[in-house]
Amino acid sequence: MQKLSFFSFLKHSVPKTIWAIGISSLLINLATSVVFSGSALYLKTVLGVAVSTIGIIEAIVEGVAYSIRIFSGIISDYFRKRKILMIIGFIMLTISKPLLAFSKTFMGIFVARAIDRIGNGIQASPREALISDSSPKEIKGACFGLRQSLALIGSTLGGLFGIVVMFLSKNNFQLLFLLAGIPALIAVVILAIFVKEKQSESHIKNNRRKIKFNDLILLGWRFWILMLVVIIFMLGRFSEVFISLHACGNFGLNLAYGTSITMIFNLLSTIVAYPTGKLSDKIDRTTVLLIGFVFLFLAHISMGFATNLVSIFLGTVFWGIQRGMTDSLFSTLISDYIPKELRGTGFGVYYLIVSASTAFATIIAGIISQKNGEGMAFICGAVFSIIAICLLIVFRKKLKINLSVN
């Protein structure tokens, strides 16, 4: 019997393109996570911008970023080119860092953040489609899991990077943003040199694919059933910021350790993402996805009925596990369902649905927390988790695909 280990992918020849995409994602996430936290602090502490205004800025730029994902996906299907859109997105992510460093006004910071988020939106859907195009069928789950793990490592390292730079430079935001541009630039170079895009026969013939509204139907009934499940699941998975608010506001966690919450669930997500993808190549993916749904329910229950910080941190562990399990599995299932020529479009639709559902869930969680406390928000999240679990069980046979492994 073949032994399964975290490094067993070395025996299965994960394509160099997947590794290159994963490593470039690690570096770009490192740089982006620095900007995500640093720019908000800079606006508040240096420029004196109100927190409510900062929230509006983030809502606008994130909304634009997710809306762009569907268009970049469609364009990548039309031109049958994924890599060039990824490079454009990575270049925008890179130039936004020095722009932030040299911006001294509210408008300058806003423009830099907008460029950063637009760049992120442009590269996301073509990236997932390119991974799907480049992944051998028998290890597709492992390839998506590997990319997810490397990206999460980047986010975790970004938090540490920001802490070290700010400590050594005595809170020099300009230096922080400039240094963040270095890993982003390296990511562009790796992407440009080492990522190879497969050319289909239609691509070789220079046959562009017409953009049609009917493409949404051609995504397939399995895809749309999965999107229904995704909507309900994401309504129960609001922003992780409520975990920190719950821990600090209700259980006395020192504000200085608030970021430990983020580091814990990012670390757990990193650890489980690849093994989860590997497991989904061996057994039915919906079974593994269902386990991830159960972990979200356990996270909500642990934090909704928490009586001490131990329960909060246990819930954080469960939250990280479900993140690592579900995110890469959703991408893998979408890749299973969608015709190759529509992968960019499909991933764009998926990201748009995730964005809208998560934003709505976060707004509702905020209202509930304001009136009844964060604990009640997590209890409500548990209800949506149960509904998502029931939906997945009901549609499980329809979503199941027989994988021809080995």
URLINVEN-V530289 format. One record per helix or strand of 2 or more residues. SS is the DSSP state (@ for helix, = for strand). FROM is the first residue (numbers start at 1). TO is the last residue. If there is no record, write none. Layout:
ss=SS from=FROM to=TO
ss=SS from=FROM to=TO
//
This chain:
ss=@ from=8 to=12
ss=@ from=16 to=45
ss=@ from=51 to=79
ss=@ from=83 to=102
ss=@ from=106 to=134
ss=@ from=137 to=168
ss=@ from=173 to=194
ss=@ from=201 to=204
ss=@ from=215 to=218
ss=@ from=221 to=235
ss=@ from=241 to=251
ss=@ from=255 to=257
ss=@ from=259 to=280
ss=@ from=285 to=304
ss=@ from=309 to=337
ss=@ from=340 to=372
ss=@ from=374 to=399
//
